[in-house]
Amino acid sequence: MDSGKKRKQERKLTAAEQKRKEMFLEKKAALEMEGFEARDLTISALYANVMAVVLAFPIILVLWAVFVWKNGYGSMSSLIWLTVLVLFFLLIVVHEVIHGLFWSFFAKNGWKSISFKIMWNSLTPYCICQEELTKGQYAIGGVMPCVLLGILPAIVAIFLGNLPLFWVGALMILAAGGDLTILWKLFRFPHSKGDVRFLDHPYEAGLVIFERTFSKV
């Protein structure tokens, strides 16, 4: 048994997580009866934090290089830094709402299929879509917080020469490191010509892919 599976078994679930787990297992069993095979693409908080450095930092460094080239280094007072950090923590909530908003556009039951929770062992808020999505739909909902709260503000800050806004955007790109990691794993997943469904894991970061290949006649 790998460490990831052992970690999931040992973590004590809340009542809400246990309920979502039971619903997920029912759906999993139904899909397996239809010939689907489940593939786990969840990640640990530690792995997400490490990969955030690998995936998010290069984006931040490129944007910072452009900012410095156009506007110089600039400086911020301690009060401005504190304001940036407070805004960052507030935007973490908005980050999850954006996930839910875009996934709800694709879900048959809309906003009713979206739920928000906190992974208390790592103090990590997360959003879950309880309906199956296509690869493109899942990817759009996954990347939009990084785009709207991170990359876009950083680009606007470059043109305005606004250093506080730039660092808000940079921090939000870093906060999206887990999302980028999941999407990185998603797009590295071997392409299948069969029927593929993408479903959020009920209590871990990441998703489960259900794949059914069709044999040639």
N, C-alpha and C positions, 0 to 999 in steps of 0.2 A: 504493500500500500504506500502511495507517495505521501509526502508531507502535506500537500494541499488538501487531499482527501481527509487525512487525519485531523488537520486543523478544523475543517468544517464539522467533523463529527464531535470534536471536543467543545466547540463553542456553544454555550447555552443560549438557546433561542428565546426571544420574548414571545408573548402570547400571539401578537400580531404576526411575527415572523413564522411561528409554528403554523398558523392558519394559512399563510401564503404558501408555506412549504407543502401543506396537504393539498392545496388547490393545484400547485405546480406538479406534484407527483401524480395526481389524477389526470392532468393534461398529458404528462409524459407517458403514462401508461396507455392512454388512448392513442397517442401518436405512434407508440411502439407497436400497438396492435395493428396499425395501418402500414407497418413496415418501415417506420422511421428509426434511425439510430441516433442516440444522443451523444453529443461531443461537448465537453466542458471547456469553456473559454473564460473562466473566472480568474481573477488575480487577487493576490494578497495585498494588504495596505503597504507592507514593506516593499514588495516588488513594484507597486505603483509609484512609490516615492523615489525609488532608484531610477526607474524608467522616466520619471518626470524630468530628471536631470538630463538624461540622454536625449529625450525627444523635445522637451520644451525649451531648454537652455539655448540650443542653436537658433531657434526662432527669435528668442529674446536678444541674443547677441547680434544677429543681423539687423534687427530693428534699432537696437541701441547704436550700432555703428552708423546707421543712416541718420539717426537723431543727432549724434555728435558731429557728423560731417556737415549737417545743415545748420545746427543751432549752437554747437559747442557743448561743454559738459554741464554748465549751469550749477546751481546749488539750491538746497532747500533747508529751511529752518527745522528745528526739532518739532515745532508745532505742526508744520506742514507734513512732516513724516508721520506724526501721530494721526493726523487727519487721513492720510493715505491708508494707513493700516486699519483704522476704524472703517473706512469705506470698503476696504478689501473684505473684511469679515462680513459686512452687510451684503456685499455682492455675492458672497458664497451662496446665500439663500436664493438670490436672483438666478444664479448659475443653475441651480437645480430646477427652478421654475421654468427656465428656458428649455431644459431637457423635456420636461413634462409637456410644455406647450406644443413643441414641434412633434413629439411622438403622438400627442392627442389628435393632431391633424390627420394622422394615418390610421389610428385605431378605430375600429368599427363603433365602439361605445364611447369614443371621444375621451373627455376628461375623466369619466367614470373609471377608465382603465388605468389611471395614473395614481400612484401613491408616493408619499414622501416619508422617509424614515431617517434615523440616525444609527450608525454602527457605533455603539457606545464603547466598544473595546478600543477603538481608534479615534473616537469623537469625529467620525466622518459622516456628514449628511449625504443622502443619496436618493435618487429618484428611480422608480420602477414602473415600467410599462408591463401590464399583466396580459397583454395580447401579443400574438405572434406578428412580427414585422418582416418586411423584405430586407435584404442587405442594405439597399440604398436608403430605405426609410430609417433603419436603425442608425446608419452612419450620419445622416443629416441631423437627427436629434442628438447624436453624440457629439458632433463637432460644433454645433451652433453656439454654445456658451463660450467656447474659445474664440470663435470668430467675432461675436457681438460684444463680448465684454473684455476681450484681450487684444486680438489683432487689430480690429477696427479702431478702438480708442488709441492704441499706440500709433497707428498711422495718422490719425487726426492730430495727435499730439506732435508728431514730427512736423506737420505743415503749420501748426499754430506756434510751435516752439514752447509748448506747455510741458514742463518737466514733471510736475505732480501727476498730470493725466497720463503721461507716458508710463510712470511707475505703477499706477493703478492697472493699466493694461498689461504691463509685464508680469505683475503678480497674478493677474487673472489667467494669463497664459500658463504660468507655473501651476496654478490651481487646477488647470485642465489637463495636467500631466497624466492623471489616471485615465481620463477619457481618451487621450491620444494613445495611451498604451493599449487600451481595449480595442481601439480602431486599428492599431498596428497589428495586433494579433488577428483581428477579424479579416483584414485584407491579406494576411499571410496564410490564412486558412486555405488548404488546397481547393481549387475550384471544382465544383461538381456540376454535371449536366443534368442531374436529376432534380427532384423537388426538395428545396431547402427552406426551412423556417428558422427564424431568429427570435429567441425569447429571453428576456431578462431573467437572471437568476433571482429567486424570491428573497434572498437575504445576503448574498455575497456580491462583491463588485464584479461586474462582467455579465456574460450571457451564456446561454446554452444553445448550440446549433443542433437542429433536428434535420437529418439528411436521409433522403430515400432515393436510391439510385434505381434506374429502370434498366432491366436486362434487355439486351437486343434479341429480337425474335428472329 
